[in-house]
Amino acid sequence: MTKTLIAYFSHAGQNYSRGGIRYLEVGNTQVAAEKLHNMIDSDLFYIDTVKKYPEDHMEKIAVAKAEYEANARPELTDRVENMEQYDTVILAYPNWWTTMPMALFTFLESYDFTGKTICPLVTHGGSVFSNSLKDITRLCPGAIITEGLAINGDDVTRCDRDLAAWLKKIGLTE
């Protein structure tokens, strides 16, 4: 019997949306991760950093750029206990500065994903996956990477059909 983990990073506060900045009580990726969790038997794990990101969108983007350029590995607040019990990991994240947030690099480098299936889901404002799929493949050379799903942040509240179709396509539902 396979066991699925939904590991996600999300950011509330100011986000780019519909050509401008708006405030989100709950980040887009968290919305998508919780929808997935309600659709399949899974555990949910929030990838959180010790140092919090600014709520201001432009400040957050500046921090994301600086972390990317420094190839930083932000410290995480928690670890997944018994990661070995999971055969499948749905990895959900926003697109930040041409890839996933650097906290995802920290997360992926913290475990051995050899033989595990990683299912990438990105929320974005127009740049889809950018380099994140290449980065996941590079960071997890022994993992099986499924086809990913990209959801525009503006569409996350009404993406249930897309999520259901993707879960079926990657073999997590019938």
C-alpha positions as a Markdown table, in Angstrom:
| # | Residue | x | y | z |
|---|---|---|---|---|
| 1 | Met | 0.0 | 0.0 | 0.0 |
| 2 | Thr | 1.4 | 3.4 | -1.0 |
| 3 | Lys | 1.3 | 6.4 | 1.3 |
| 4 | Thr | 1.2 | 10.0 | 0.0 |
| 5 | Leu | 2.6 | 13.2 | 1.5 |
| 6 | Ile | 1.6 | 16.6 | 0.3 |
| 7 | Ala | 4.5 | 18.9 | 1.1 |
| 8 | Tyr | 3.9 | 22.5 | 0.3 |
| 9 | Phe | 5.4 | 26.0 | 0.7 |
| 10 | Ser | 3.0 | 28.9 | 0.5 |
| 11 | His | 3.0 | 32.6 | 1.2 |
| 12 | Ala | 0.1 | 34.7 | 2.4 |
| 13 | Gly | 0.2 | 38.5 | 2.4 |
| 14 | Gln | 0.7 | 40.6 | -0.7 |
| 15 | Asn | 0.8 | 38.7 | -4.0 |
| 16 | Tyr | 0.7 | 39.6 | -7.6 |
| 17 | Ser | -2.7 | 39.0 | -9.1 |
| 18 | Arg | -4.8 | 40.2 | -12.1 |
| 19 | Gly | -2.1 | 42.7 | -13.1 |
| 20 | Gly | -1.7 | 44.2 | -9.6 |
| 21 | Ile | -1.0 | 43.5 | -6.0 |
| 22 | Arg | -3.6 | 42.1 | -3.6 |
| 23 | Tyr | -3.6 | 40.7 | -0.1 |
| 24 | Leu | -4.2 | 37.0 | 0.4 |
| 25 | Glu | -5.2 | 35.7 | 3.9 |
| 26 | Val | -4.2 | 32.2 | 2.7 |
| 27 | Gly | -1.5 | 31.7 | 0.0 |
| 28 | Asn | -2.4 | 30.2 | -3.3 |
| 29 | Thr | -0.3 | 27.1 | -2.9 |
| 30 | Gln | -1.9 | 26.4 | 0.5 |
| 31 | Val | -5.3 | 26.6 | -1.1 |
| 32 | Ala | -4.3 | 24.1 | -3.8 |
| 33 | Ala | -2.6 | 21.7 | -1.3 |
| 34 | Glu | -5.6 | 21.7 | 1.0 |
| 35 | Lys | -7.9 | 20.9 | -2.0 |
| 36 | Leu | -5.6 | 18.0 | -2.9 |
| 37 | His | -5.6 | 16.8 | 0.7 |
| 38 | Asn | -9.4 | 16.7 | 0.6 |
| 39 | Met | -9.4 | 14.7 | -2.6 |
| 40 | Ile | -7.0 | 11.9 | -1.7 |
| 41 | Asp | -5.8 | 9.9 | 1.3 |
| 42 | Ser | -2.7 | 11.9 | 2.3 |
| 43 | Asp | -0.7 | 13.6 | 5.0 |
| 44 | Leu | -0.1 | 17.3 | 4.8 |
| 45 | Phe | 3.2 | 19.0 | 5.6 |
| 46 | Tyr | 3.9 | 22.7 | 5.5 |
| 47 | Ile | 7.4 | 23.6 | 4.5 |
| 48 | Asp | 8.1 | 26.7 | 6.7 |
| 49 | Thr | 11.2 | 28.8 | 7.2 |
| 50 | Val | 12.7 | 30.0 | 10.5 |
| 51 | Lys | 13.2 | 33.4 | 9.0 |
| 52 | Lys | 9.8 | 34.7 | 7.8 |
| 53 | Tyr | 9.4 | 36.3 | 4.4 |
| 54 | Pro | 8.0 | 39.9 | 4.3 |
| 55 | Glu | 4.3 | 40.4 | 3.7 |
| 56 | Asp | 5.1 | 43.2 | 1.3 |
| 57 | His | 5.3 | 41.8 | -2.2 |
| 58 | Met | 8.2 | 43.9 | -3.5 |
| 59 | Glu | 10.2 | 43.2 | -0.4 |
| 60 | Lys | 9.4 | 39.4 | -0.7 |
| 61 | Ile | 10.6 | 39.4 | -4.3 |
| 62 | Ala | 13.8 | 41.2 | -3.3 |
| 63 | Val | 14.5 | 38.5 | -0.6 |
| 64 | Ala | 13.6 | 35.7 | -3.1 |
| 65 | Lys | 16.0 | 37.2 | -5.7 |
| 66 | Ala | 18.8 | 37.6 | -3.1 |
| 67 | Glu | 18.4 | 34.0 | -1.9 |
| 68 | Tyr | 18.4 | 32.7 | -5.4 |
| 69 | Glu | 21.5 | 34.6 | -6.4 |
| 70 | Ala | 23.3 | 33.4 | -3.2 |
| 71 | Asn | 22.1 | 29.8 | -3.8 |
| 72 | Ala | 20.8 | 30.1 | -0.2 |
| 73 | Arg | 19.4 | 27.2 | 1.8 |
| 74 | Pro | 17.0 | 28.8 | 4.3 |
| 75 | Glu | 16.6 | 26.9 | 7.6 |
| 76 | Leu | 13.3 | 25.1 | 8.0 |
| 77 | Thr | 11.2 | 25.0 | 11.2 |
| 78 | Asp | 10.4 | 21.3 | 11.0 |
| 79 | Arg | 11.2 | 18.0 | 9.4 |
| 80 | Val | 9.0 | 15.2 | 8.1 |
| 81 | Glu | 9.1 | 12.4 | 10.6 |
| 82 | Asn | 9.5 | 9.0 | 9.0 |
| 83 | Met | 9.9 | 10.2 | 5.4 |
| 84 | Glu | 10.6 | 6.6 | 4.5 |
| 85 | Gln | 7.0 | 5.7 | 4.9 |
| 86 | Tyr | 5.9 | 7.8 | 1.9 |
| 87 | Asp | 6.1 | 6.4 | -1.6 |
| 88 | Thr | 4.7 | 9.5 | -3.2 |
| 89 | Val | 5.3 | 13.2 | -2.5 |
| 90 | Ile | 3.2 | 15.9 | -4.0 |
| 91 | Leu | 5.5 | 18.9 | -3.9 |
| 92 | Ala | 3.5 | 22.1 | -4.1 |
| 93 | Tyr | 5.1 | 25.5 | -4.4 |
| 94 | Pro | 4.9 | 29.0 | -5.9 |
| 95 | Asn | 7.2 | 30.0 | -8.8 |
| 96 | Trp | 9.7 | 32.5 | -7.3 |
| 97 | Trp | 12.5 | 34.0 | -9.3 |
| 98 | Thr | 12.6 | 31.5 | -12.1 |
| 99 | Thr | 12.3 | 28.4 | -10.0 |
| 100 | Met | 10.8 | 27.3 | -6.7 |
| 101 | Pro | 11.6 | 29.1 | -3.4 |
| 102 | Met | 15.0 | 28.2 | -2.0 |
| 103 | Ala | 13.3 | 26.7 | 1.0 |
| 104 | Leu | 12.3 | 23.9 | -1.4 |
| 105 | Phe | 15.9 | 23.3 | -2.2 |
| 106 | Thr | 16.6 | 22.9 | 1.6 |
| 107 | Phe | 13.6 | 20.5 | 1.9 |
| 108 | Leu | 14.6 | 18.3 | -1.1 |
| 109 | Glu | 18.2 | 18.1 | 0.0 |
| 110 | Ser | 17.2 | 17.0 | 3.5 |
| 111 | Tyr | 15.8 | 13.6 | 2.5 |
| 112 | Asp | 16.7 | 10.7 | 0.2 |
| 113 | Phe | 14.0 | 10.5 | -2.5 |
| 114 | Thr | 15.5 | 7.5 | -4.3 |
| 115 | Gly | 12.7 | 5.3 | -5.5 |
| 116 | Lys | 10.0 | 7.8 | -4.4 |
| 117 | Thr | 7.6 | 9.5 | -6.9 |
| 118 | Ile | 7.5 | 13.3 | -6.8 |
| 119 | Cys | 4.5 | 15.0 | -8.3 |
| 120 | Pro | 5.2 | 18.7 | -8.8 |
| 121 | Leu | 2.5 | 21.3 | -8.6 |
| 122 | Val | 3.3 | 25.0 | -9.1 |
| 123 | Thr | 1.2 | 28.1 | -8.6 |
| 124 | His | 2.3 | 31.0 | -10.7 |
| 125 | Gly | 1.4 | 34.4 | -12.0 |
| 126 | Gly | 2.3 | 33.6 | -15.6 |
| 127 | Ser | 5.7 | 32.0 | -15.7 |
| 128 | Val | 4.5 | 28.4 | -15.1 |
| 129 | Phe | 7.3 | 26.0 | -14.0 |
| 130 | Ser | 10.3 | 28.1 | -15.3 |
| 131 | Asn | 13.4 | 26.0 | -14.1 |
| 132 | Ser | 11.8 | 24.2 | -11.2 |
| 133 | Leu | 11.3 | 20.8 | -12.9 |
| 134 | Lys | 15.0 | 20.8 | -13.9 |
| 135 | Asp | 16.0 | 21.7 | -10.4 |
| 136 | Ile | 13.8 | 19.0 | -8.8 |
| 137 | Thr | 15.3 | 16.4 | -11.2 |
| 138 | Arg | 18.8 | 17.6 | -10.4 |
| 139 | Leu | 18.2 | 17.6 | -6.6 |
| 140 | Cys | 16.5 | 14.2 | -6.5 |
| 141 | Pro | 18.3 | 12.0 | -9.1 |
| 142 | Gly | 16.9 | 8.7 | -7.8 |
| 143 | Ala | 13.3 | 9.9 | -7.8 |
| 144 | Ile | 10.6 | 9.4 | -10.4 |
| 145 | Ile | 9.2 | 12.8 | -11.4 |
| 146 | Thr | 5.6 | 12.8 | -12.8 |
| 147 | Glu | 4.1 | 15.2 | -15.1 |
| 148 | Gly | 3.5 | 18.4 | -13.2 |
| 149 | Leu | 0.5 | 20.7 | -12.9 |
| 150 | Ala | 0.8 | 24.5 | -13.2 |
| 151 | Ile | -2.1 | 26.6 | -11.8 |
| 152 | Asn | -2.3 | 30.3 | -12.3 |
| 153 | Gly | -2.7 | 31.9 | -8.8 |
| 154 | Asp | -5.8 | 33.7 | -10.1 |
| 155 | Asp | -7.5 | 30.4 | -10.8 |
| 156 | Val | -6.6 | 28.5 | -7.6 |
| 157 | Thr | -10.0 | 28.9 | -6.0 |
| 158 | Arg | -11.7 | 27.2 | -8.9 |
| 159 | Cys | -9.1 | 24.6 | -10.0 |
| 160 | Asp | -10.9 | 21.5 | -8.5 |
| 161 | Arg | -11.5 | 19.9 | -12.0 |
| 162 | Asp | -7.9 | 20.5 | -13.0 |
| 163 | Leu | -6.6 | 18.9 | -9.8 |
| 164 | Ala | -8.9 | 15.9 | -10.1 |
| 165 | Ala | -7.8 | 15.4 | -13.8 |
| 166 | Trp | -4.2 | 15.6 | -12.8 |
| 167 | Leu | -4.5 | 13.2 | -9.9 |
| 168 | Lys | -6.1 | 10.7 | -12.3 |
| 169 | Lys | -3.4 | 11.3 | -15.0 |
| 170 | Ile | -0.6 | 10.7 | -12.6 |
| 171 | Gly | -2.2 | 7.6 | -11.1 |
| 172 | Leu | -3.2 | 8.8 | -7.7 |
| 173 | Thr | -7.0 | 8.3 | -8.3 |
| 174 | Glu | -9.0 | 6.2 | -10.7 |
